C-alpha cells in the first residue's frame, strides 16, 4: 500500500510547487505600485485679496514728510461683524508692515466708510529704516471684530517709491526698448566698380552618392526562440521548472516500476520455493 500511494503523493507535491511558482508572477504582472491617495491640495495665496481701494491725501510727496498722509479713506465700510477696530499700515507690496496710525477702537466701522486723520509717522519710521528702498509699497486698512478677530482681506492701495519721493502707482511699467524698428543692414557688395565680370569658375565634379547598404537583420534572441516568440524573460525559468518537474516525475515512476518488478520477482521465487518444499 505504501508503494502504491507514493506516486500520488509525489505528483501532489510537484503540482503544489508548480502553482506556488506561477502565482507570484501573475500577481507581479498586475502590480504597478501604490495608488495615489488623492489630488494634491492647492496652496493658499500669501497675499490677502483687497476689499477695495483707499483714497490717499495727498497722492504724492516726500518719504520723510510727517504726516505722510493727511487723510486715508476706505472705499466701503468694513465687512459685517468686523467693525470693532481698524488699523492703518504700510509695508512692501504683497507683505505686511508697520503701523502708520494707532488702531481706532470706537466701533461701528462696518456701518460707513472709515476715514483716518493725519498719520503720526513718516514712511521710514513706519518701516523702521533710515532710507526707504525704491519699489512698491502697500498702504492698507485691516478690520477687526470683537469675536471674529481680523478679517482675512483688506482695503489696499499701492504707492511707488523712487529716491525720496513717492506717488500712487497707476498702470504697469513702461515698455523697454525703441518703438521704431531698426532697418537691417545690407551686406557690402563684393564686386568692385568697373571691374570685368568674372568668367565661369572651374567645374567641380560631384562624387556619386553612395546608397547605404541595408543593415543585416538583428540576431534573434535565444530567449525569444525558447519562449515561442514571447519577449517576457520570466517565461524561461518557468519552462526550465516544468521540464525539471517532468524529469522528476518520470524518474519517480521508473523507480516505482522497478520496485514493483522486484517485488513481483521475489514473490514468484518464494512461491516456487514453497512448491518445491
Secondary structure, DSSP 8 states (H G I E B T S, - for coil): -HHHHHHHHHHHHHHHHHHHHHHHHHHHHT-------S-------SS--EEE-EEEESSEEETT-SSS-SEEEESS---TT--SEEEEEEEETTS-EEEEEEEE-SS-TTTS--EE---SS-HHHHHT-SS--SEEEEEEEEEEETTTEE-S-EEEEEEEEETTEEEE--S-----S-SS---------SS-TT---------------------------HHHHHTTS---THHHHHHHHHHHHHHHHHHHHHHHHHHHHHHHHHHHHHHHHHHH-
